[in-house]
Amino acid sequence: MFILSLTYVKPTEEADRLMQPHMDWVNAGYDSGLFLASGRKNPRTGGVILARGDRAEIEAYVAADPFAAGGVAVYEVTEVAVTRTSVGLEGLKG
């Protein structure tokens, strides 16, 4: 599993301008089975996505995010070897 942590490097007004293309990209990530969960950071400095797949696939997909391609946000991609979960989340184990 991967934690994709995006951080805005431009004002949120610029992120808002690209929000719809970004959300189309997020929705496509869910449709493909790549994304498991996502949401905004609080305070609103970026967002976090939980994803599955291999690192090359994840990094290529992240590079295509309109936020990343538009220079609005940068990503930190962290791989996590999940070894324990609460009931109902066993599918996160790799």
C-alpha positions as CSV (number, residue, x, y, z in Angstrom):
1,M,0.0,0.0,0.0
2,F,1.1,3.6,-0.6
3,I,0.4,6.8,1.1
4,L,0.4,9.7,-1.3
5,S,0.7,13.0,0.5
6,L,0.3,16.0,-1.6
7,T,1.3,19.5,-0.4
8,Y,0.3,22.7,-2.1
9,V,3.3,24.8,-3.2
10,K,1.1,27.5,-4.7
11,P,-1.8,29.5,-3.1
12,T,-5.1,27.5,-2.7
13,E,-6.7,29.8,-5.3
14,E,-4.4,28.2,-7.9
15,A,-5.4,24.7,-6.6
16,D,-9.1,25.7,-6.8
17,R,-8.5,26.6,-10.5
18,L,-7.4,23.0,-11.2
19,M,-9.8,21.3,-8.7
20,Q,-12.2,19.8,-11.3
21,P,-9.4,18.3,-13.5
22,H,-7.8,17.0,-10.3
23,M,-11.0,15.4,-9.1
24,D,-11.5,13.8,-12.5
25,W,-8.0,12.3,-12.1
26,V,-8.9,11.2,-8.5
27,N,-12.2,9.6,-9.8
28,A,-10.3,7.8,-12.5
29,G,-7.9,6.4,-9.9
30,Y,-10.8,4.9,-8.0
31,D,-12.4,3.6,-11.2
32,S,-9.1,1.8,-12.1
33,G,-8.9,0.2,-8.6
34,L,-5.7,2.1,-7.8
35,F,-7.2,4.4,-5.0
36,L,-8.6,3.1,-1.7
37,A,-9.3,6.4,0.2
38,S,-8.6,10.1,-0.1
39,G,-9.3,13.4,1.4
40,R,-8.1,16.9,2.2
41,K,-5.6,17.8,4.9
42,N,-6.9,19.9,7.7
43,P,-5.8,22.7,7.7
44,R,-6.1,22.8,3.9
45,T,-2.5,22.5,2.8
46,G,-3.0,19.5,0.4
47,G,-4.4,16.0,0.6
48,V,-3.7,12.4,1.2
49,I,-4.6,9.3,-0.9
50,L,-4.2,5.7,0.1
51,A,-3.4,3.6,-3.0
52,R,-2.4,0.2,-4.1
53,G,-0.3,-1.1,-7.0
54,D,3.4,-1.1,-7.8
55,R,5.7,1.9,-7.2
56,A,6.3,2.6,-10.9
57,E,2.6,2.6,-11.7
58,I,1.8,4.8,-8.7
59,E,4.6,7.3,-9.5
60,A,3.5,7.5,-13.2
61,Y,-0.1,8.1,-12.1
62,V,0.9,10.8,-9.6
63,A,2.9,12.6,-12.3
64,A,-0.2,12.9,-14.4
65,D,-2.2,14.6,-11.6
66,P,-3.1,18.1,-12.9
67,F,-2.0,19.5,-9.5
68,A,1.5,18.0,-10.0
69,A,1.7,18.7,-13.7
70,G,0.5,22.3,-13.1
71,G,3.1,22.9,-10.4
72,V,0.5,23.5,-7.8
73,A,1.4,20.6,-5.5
74,V,4.2,18.2,-4.8
75,Y,3.8,14.6,-3.8
76,E,5.6,12.4,-1.2
77,V,5.0,8.7,-2.0
78,T,5.5,6.4,1.0
79,E,5.2,2.6,0.7
80,V,3.8,0.9,3.7
81,A,3.9,-2.9,4.3
82,V,0.7,-3.3,6.2
83,T,0.9,-6.2,8.7
84,R,-2.1,-5.6,11.0
85,T,-5.5,-4.0,10.4
86,S,-8.8,-3.7,12.2
87,V,-11.7,-5.9,11.3
88,G,-12.9,-5.2,7.8
89,L,-9.7,-3.8,6.5
90,E,-7.8,-7.0,6.0
91,G,-7.6,-6.3,2.2
92,L,-5.0,-3.6,2.9
93,K,-2.4,-6.2,3.9
94,G,0.2,-6.9,1.2
